């Protein structure tokens, strides 16, 4: 996705067996779904009236991912991959605070829609997402705060175990 910009009249879906780098803006009137081993964007991904679903084991979000009237979902491609929120960690789907702030949506969902990803979700830094006031964490594993917390108006967690110290 690297030539000019791409506008889809309805949904936009891309399935890759390797890495996906979005260096041109992608806008869909409804939904955007991207599936790859790794996803990076240096240009905006915007679903004007729908949701955005990104599924990969590594991500580097350098520009906004917007679903202003929907849900922005970040999910691992491999169910057992752990998710780190706050610090970059090799071998994990990691999002630092700046990347979380680029997720602009009614709801930001971390983990598979149905919560079937089994890797732990680790909160490794103090987080205050600015692109949403509602965050949902989903895993069939655990959600653990190792050295951080999430400050947000609405936090929903669906997990087998929850251990978040501090004020969440």
KABELMO-V58510 format. One record per residue. N is the residue number from 1. RES is the residue in one letter. PSI is psi in whole degrees, 0 to 359 (none if undefined). Layout:
n res psi
N RES PSI
N RES PSI
//
This chain:
n res psi
1 X 78
2 X 7
3 X 117
4 X 222
5 X 160
6 X 128
7 X 126
8 X 134
9 X 337
10 X 250
11 X 154
12 X 124
13 X 140
14 X 130
15 X 120
16 X 146
17 X 353
18 X 214
19 X 149
20 X 124
21 X 114
22 X 98
23 X 0
24 X 149
25 X 139
26 X 126
27 X 130
28 X 139
29 X 338
30 X 261
31 X 153
32 X 129
33 X 123
34 X 129
35 X 126
36 X 174
37 X 324
38 X 149
39 X 132
40 X 151
41 X 133
42 X 6
43 X 158
44 X 144
45 X 118
46 X 122
47 X 110
48 X 326
49 X 11
50 X 215
51 X 165
52 X 132
53 X 117
54 X 125
55 X 114
56 X 162
57 X 344
58 X 147
59 X 148
60 X 101
61 X 104
62 X 354
63 X 167
64 X 144
65 X 109
66 X 131
67 X 70
68 X 336
69 X 24
70 X 211
71 X 136
72 X 117
73 X 132
74 X 120
75 X 148
76 X 147
77 X 323
78 X 122
79 X 322
80 X 355
81 X 132
82 X 153
83 X 129
84 X 128
85 X 111
86 X 318
87 X 154
88 X 125
89 X 126
90 X 141
91 X 5
92 X 156
93 X 105
94 X 137
95 X 123
96 X 171
97 X 317
98 X 323
99 X 318
100 X 324
101 X 340
102 X 354
103 X 108
104 X 110
105 X 164
106 X 317
107 X 135
108 X 120
109 X 128
110 X 119
111 X 164
112 X 150
113 X 316
114 X 4
115 X 19
116 X 347
117 X 135
118 X 352
119 X 148
120 X 152
121 X 117
122 X 127
123 X 110
124 X 7
125 X 162
126 X 127
127 X 138
128 X 83
129 X 137
130 X 348
131 X 1
132 X 163
133 X 8
134 X 125
135 X 139
136 X 128
137 X 126
138 X 127
139 X 153
140 X 358
141 X 222
142 X 158
143 X 119
144 X 132
145 X 105
146 X 321
147 X 33
148 X 177
149 X 169
150 X 124
151 X 110
152 X 152
153 X 317
154 X 117
155 X 119
156 X 135
157 X 128
158 X 105
159 X 162
160 X 328
161 X 140
162 X 126
163 X 88
164 X 108
165 X 165
166 X 196
167 X 113
168 X none
//
